[in-house]
Amino acid sequence: MNEKLDRRNFIGTLSIAGTGLAIGIPKVTFGRITDAKPALLGGPKAHPTNFPAWPIVKKPDENALLEALRSKKWGRLNGKAVANFEDAYKNMSGAKHCLGVSSGTSALYTAMGALDIGPGDEVIIPVYTFVATYNVVVLNYGLPRFVDTDIESFQIDANQIEKAITPQTKVIMPVHIGGSPADLDTILGLGNKHNIPIVEDACQAPMAEWQGKKVGTLGLTGAISFQSSKNLTSGEGGALLTNDEKFAESCYNFHNQGRHTSDPNDLYAPTRGTNLRLTEFQGSLLLAQMERFPQQVNHRWENAAYLTSLLKEIPGIHPAKLYEGVTKSAYHLYMFRYDKREFQDMDRNKFLKALVAEGIPCSGGYGMLNKEKYVTDLAKNKHYLKVYGEKTMNDWLEQNHCPQNDQLCEEAVWFSQTMLLGSRQDMEQIAQAIQKIRKYSGDLKKV
């Protein structure tokens, strides 16, 4: 990307309104007058139009669903669409094996089942993640061990993982939050050093790359989600990727009631299983979308790079860092930190409200998972007390302190992946909105 083109429109300085304090701040012009007040103060919206809607529905999607419907073979055990999708996604990702399942959560749950995770086992997970990462451990009566966040990247702090490893640690499960890869070189190195399998929660990161390889293919296995908000979607659905043939077979068995075929005389293996199969409707829909999926991945990547180049010029706005090994992010989320000190101590909720008023949808992201009652009550769960004992559970509760994550949860701002499917002008208008809000932050605090 041409650096001059990225930054060509940042010129001049503005002063903070209402204080008389001059602060150097680049001015986004983009060929328009930018001195208008924020929308919350009666000015025009910086982004007056809509961002792309989601999901995107095209004729091939309709045809795929109708074809599955008319085939009268709606389940994977008697149809071909899921198997065809698995082959296509396997080839696209570079994995040797792909297994379609009913959700991203199911993919993680299948991995835990294939690894025979159970009572007494510990699984290391990031604290900044969707609750499903935690749930799949607890569903197996394993003990989740939270690791604090690298506040600059929003990812698990890989340098803090090793001190969380105990003799009971059976899995390290990093999450590629927002579609950006975690520090896989460090994490994979720890897995090799301690002989602990790495299960990549890549549910938000289909087609993201670490050193040119797709995430989800670097550890023992990786989970992908096709839930309704995801970059590739079938409403619900998921997949597991692996290069290990024996593990792939164990995963298939687990997701298919412990059997590898529909033959009732087939041997059951290993010792647990359930039904987590993907339907033919979902497989057909995913196959249809895959034709446009690579172009969408590149579009998000390019728009995110441009938006980052704009936002980096605004004091108090800190886009999530990408590690050196990242060769592509899926950008399921565009994430940045908001430093209210550069906005006259205007709190984040007011900042979010002001952005929404400008026509920029946004959210504050995840809460402090380790402090949620849903999680802390695990220390009082009768089954966990029976397995681990009161002292272990109280110690677990005491060890769940993640100060960097606490700070991140107060500063984070998210944009959804659909916004990155917009135009370059959309990215410029996002930056312009934030510039307006910063300039008038003193007045906005009073609204």
N, C-alpha and C positions, 0 to 999 in steps of 0.2 A: 504494500500500500504506500502511495506517495505521501511522505511526511508533510510536504508543503500543502498538498491538497487537504490533508487531514486537519490542519491547524490554521488554514489560511484566513479564516473568518474570526479568529480571536484577536481583537485589537482593542487598544484603549484601556481606560480604567473607569470604574464607577465608584461612587461613594455609598456607604451604608446610609440608607434613608433614616432620618429622624435622630441621628446622633451627632452629625457634624464630624464624624471620624472617617477620614479618608482611608480606604483600604484598597490596595491594588487588586483589581479583579478583571480578567479578560471579558470583553464584551462580544457576545455572539450576535452578529448582524444578519448573515445569510441573505443579504439583499433586502432586509426589512427593518423598519424602525423597531428597536427593542426597548425603548424607554417607557413603554406602556406599563401600567400597574398590573400586579397579579390579578387573576380573575376573582379571588376572594375579596379584593379591594375595589372591584367594579371594572377592572380592565378586561380586555378580550382574552379568550383562551389562547395559549401558545399552540395548542394542538386542537383545532376546531373540528377535525374529522375523526372517523373511527379507525382503530387499528384493525388488521385482518381478523375475521371471526374464526372460531375453531369449534369443531373440526371442519376441514375443507372437504366438501363432497363433490365428486365428479362422476361422469357417466361410467367409467370403468368400475367404480365402487358399487354402483347400482347393479351393473351387469353381473358382478362377482357374487353378490348376495342372491340375485335371482337364479343364477346357475346352481348355487348350493341348495337353494330351496327346491328347485325342480328336480335335482338329483335324487331327492328323498333319502340321501345318505348324510345325515346331519351330525353324526359323531365321528371322532377320529378312528374308531375301531372298524368302521365300514366305509369310510370315505378316503379321499386322497389329498384334499386341500391342505390339511395340517402338515402332512408329510412333505408336500411340495413347498409349503412355506418354510418349513425347517431346513430343507435343502437350500432354498434361496437365501435365507438369512445366514446360514452357515457359510455359504460362499461369500456373501457380502462382508461378513465379520472376520473371515479368515480362520474361524474355529473349525476343528475337526468334527465336532458334534454339536447339534442344537436340539433342544427339547422344548416344544411348546407346552405351556401349562396355563392354568386358569387365571393367574394374576402374577404380578411381581412378587407379592407376598408369598404366593404359592411356590414361586421359583426358589425363594430363600428357604421356605419351609421344606421343600423337597431336598435342597442341599443339606439342611440340618438332619433330615431323616436318613439320607444316604450316608452321612458321616456318623450316624447313630449317636447324635448328641442327646444326652439325657441327664437325669438328676446327678448332681455332683460335678458336672462339666461346666467350665467357664468359657465364655465367648467375649472377646474384646470388640467393642463397637464405639463409634464416635457418639458424642453427646448431642452434636448438632445434626439431627437427622429426623426423618419422618418416623412416627411411632412404630411402623411395621418392622423396622430393623430390630427394635427391642422386642416386639411381640413374638417374632419367630423363635427367639431364644427362650422366652418365658413359656411359650406353648409346649416346649420340650422339657420344661422344668430345669433348664440350664440357668446359670447365673450370669447376667450381663455385666461386664466390667466397662464402665464409661471411661473414655479418654478425652481430655480437654481439646479444644479447638485451636487451630492456628488461625488467629483472628484476621490475618491478612488475606488468607486464601479461602476462609470459611470451611476448610477441610479438617479432618482429623489431624492433630499434631503428631506426625509420625515419630518425632523425637521423644515423645512421652509414652510410646507404646510399650517399650521394653520393660519399664518399671511396673507395668500392669500385668506382665506375664508371671504366672505361678505354675506350679506342677500340675494344676488342674486345667490350665488353658488348653483348649482343644481346637479353637478356631480364632483367627483374626479376621474381622469382617469390616474392612474400610468401606466407606460410602463415597461415591463420586458425586458430591452434592452439587445441584444445579447443572449437572452435565459436564462438570470440569473434573479431570482426573486428580485424585489424591496423589501424594508423593509415593508413587509405586516403587521406585528404586529402593527407598529406605524400607518400605513395608515388605516387599518381596525378600529383601536381604534378611530381615528379621525372621520371616517365615522359614527361610533356608537354614539360618543359624540355629533356630530352636526346634526345627522339624515340626512346624505347625502349619497346617493348610491355610491358604488365603482364599476366602470367599469374597469376591467383589460384589458389593451391592451397587450395580451399575444401572439400577432401575430408571434413573433420570438421565442416563448417559449413552443412549444407543448411538454408535458410530463415533464417539469420542476416541481420541488416540493418545497413546503414550509412546513416544519415540517411534511413531509410525505404525504401531500395532493397536488394534481396537481394544478398548478396555472391556473387561469381562473375559478376555482370552489369556491374560497374563498370569493370573492365579490358578488355583485348581479349577475354579469355576466362577462364573459371573452371572448375575441375575439381571434381566431386563423387564421393564414394565410396559404394557400397552394400554394402561388405564386411560380414561377419557381425556385427561389433560396432557398426556404424554406426546412427545414429538412424532411418534408412530403409534397410532391408536386403533383399537377395535372395541372401545368402550371399557372392557376389562380384558385381561389376558396378560401373558408373560412368557418368558423363555429363559432357559438355562443354556449357557455356552460352556464347553469344556474341550480340552484336547486329550483327556484321559478316557480311553475306551471303557475300562472297567467301571470307572465312576459314572460315565454316561449310562451304562446299563443299569447300575444301581438306582440312578435317578429315575429312569424309565419305570423300573419295577415299583419304586415307591409311589410314583404318581398314578400308577395303574393297579392299585389294590394289591401290590406285591407280585404281580405277574407280568411277564414280558409279552404275552400274546393274549388274545381273547379266548384261547382254548381253555376250557374249564379243567382240563387234565394237565395243563402246564404247571410246572413246579413253582411254588411260592418262594420268593427271595427278596430281601434278606429276612427280617423278622417283623417288619412293620410296613404298612402301606395305607394308602387312601386313594380317593378319586380326585385328581386335580387336572383332569384332561381339558385341553382346549377344544372348542367346537369347530366344525367345518365352516360355519358362518364366519367366525373370527379369523380362521386361517385364510379364507377366501378374501375377506376384507383387507387383511394385512398384505397379502400378495398384491392386490390391486394398488395399494398405496405405495408399495416399494418402488414403483417405477419413478415416482416423483420425489421420493424421500432423499436421495443423495443431493439433489439440487437444493432442497430445503435446508439440509444440513449446512451446505456451503453458504447459503444466503444468510442464515443466522450467524455463522462464524464471521463473515465479512462485515455485517452490520454491527455485531458486537465489538469488533476491533475498531470500527469507526467511532462508535459511541464511546468507547473507552478513551480514545484519543481526545474526544471533546470533554468528557467529564473530568479527566485528569487535570485539566486546566482550571477547574473550579475549586478554590480553597474549601476544605471541609468535606469534599466528596472523594471517597477512596474506593475505586472499583476493585473487586476481588482479584487478588493476584493469581496468575497462572504459574505453575512451577516450570522450570526449565525443560523438563521432559515432556511437557504438553505440546503435541503437534496439532491437536484440534480439540476444541470443546464442543459438546453438543448444545450447550447453552439452553437447557430446558428452563433455566432461570438466568436472568442477568441480575447480579447481586453487587451491591456496594454498601459501604458504611457511611453513615451521616454523622458528622462531628458538629454538634450543635454550637460549639464554641465559636465556630466561624459564621454562625447564623444568629449572633447575639443571644445565644442560649435559648433559642426557640426550640421547644421540645419536639421530638420526632413525630408525635401524633399530629401536631399542627403542621409540620412539614408534609406529612402524608396527605393530610386534608387539603393543603394548598396545591399539591401536585394533582390530586384527583380533580380539583376545580379547574385546573389548566387542561383537562382532557387527557391526563396521563394516569392510567390505572396502575396501582401499586399496592404493596402490602409490607408489613413489618417482618414477615418471615416466621420462622419457628420460635416457639417459646423455650423456656429452660426445662427441657425434658426431664432432667435428673431431679428437678424440684416439683414436678407435677405430682399431685396426690395419687393419681393412677399408678405412678411408678414407686413413690415412697411407701405406699401401702403394701408393696411386695414384702417389706421387712416384717409385716404382721400376718402375711398369708399363712394359713395353717399348714398347707402342704410344704411350703418353703421352710417353715419352722421345723417340720418333721424331718425334712431332708438335711437341712444345713445347720439347724440349731439357732437359738436366740442370739448367742454371741456373734456367730458368723454374720447373721443378717444385720445386727446392729453395727458391726464393723463395716459391712458393705455400705450401709447408709452413711456412715461417717466418712467413708472414702470417696463418696460421690460429689466431691467439690470440684467445680470446673470454673475458676474465676475468669479465664479468658472468654469462655462461652457466655458467662453472665454479662460481660461487657458487650459482646457481639449482639446478643439478643436485645440490647437496648439501642443499638446503632444500625442494625441491618435494614436494608430496603431492597425489595424485590420487584423486578419486572418479569412478566411471563414471556414464554418463548414465542407466543403469537405476535408480540410487539416487534420482535426481531425479524419477522417476515414482512415488515413494512418497507418503506422506502428510506433512502438516505435523508430526505427531508424530514421524515418522521423522527429520525435520530437527532437531527439538528433542532427540531422543535422541543424534544425532551430536554436537551441541554439549555435551550433558551428559557424554558419554563423554570428550571432550577436557578438560572441566573437571575430571573425576575424575583423569584422567591427570596434569594439571598440578598438582593439589593434592598428589598422592602421588608426584611425580616423583623425589623423593629416595629413597624406598623402592624404586621401580621400577628405578632404576639398579643396584640390588644383586641383582636377580632374574636 
